[in-house]
Amino acid sequence: MSPESCPALVLNADYRPLSYFPLSVWPWQDAVKAVFMDRVNIVSEYELVVRSPTLDMRLPSVVSLKRYVSPTRRPAFTRFNVFLRDHFHCQYCGEESELTFDHLIPRSRGGLTSWENVVTACASCNLGKGGRMPWEANMHPRIHPYEPTVHQLQTHGRAFPPNHLHESWRDFLYWDTELEP
């Protein structure tokens, strides 16, 4: 096992992950730096030891911040967060590949790039709708677009666990999947 395969799960001071999707993890170097800057507590460690001329240290696998960071109240409007809100499915046909986002009211007709006007669409549906209004194209999204809460995005994110989940993270995460040994 190399240090590069040993990220640290980052918890807030209340022992909850800073975020679930993307999962709040730091590369081992950032975790070690935060330990030495006295910004985190080590909650759990990997078996892997890194060495310097004056110190041997097991790499942290879970760290908690010493100071609580208030979660953001409103999620950032990003392409990824729109996909997450829409469960990574085209809102017209349900497809899961070649995802883009579509403006319900096209930008060419004054539509804004906002939570309330953008939905996830596969490339085929997006091209099919083009610059038309939903009723003109007879294409209506499965859900009406809305601004999700941070909690809703976190909940949706739990349906998509990351590729790397270490056993020491088990008590802090809530996915219905097997964790790596």
Secondary structure as UniProt FT lines:
FT   HELIX           3..5
FT   STRAND          8..11
FT   TURN            13..14
FT   TURN            21..22
FT   STRAND          25..26
FT   HELIX           28..36
FT   TURN            37..38
FT   STRAND          40..51
FT   STRAND          56..65
FT   HELIX           79..85
FT   TURN            86..88
FT   TURN            91..93
FT   STRAND          99..103
FT   HELIX           107..109
FT   TURN            115..117
FT   STRAND          118..122
FT   HELIX           123..129
FT   TURN            130..131
FT   HELIX           134..137
FT   HELIX           150..157
FT   TURN            158..159
FT   HELIX           167..172
//
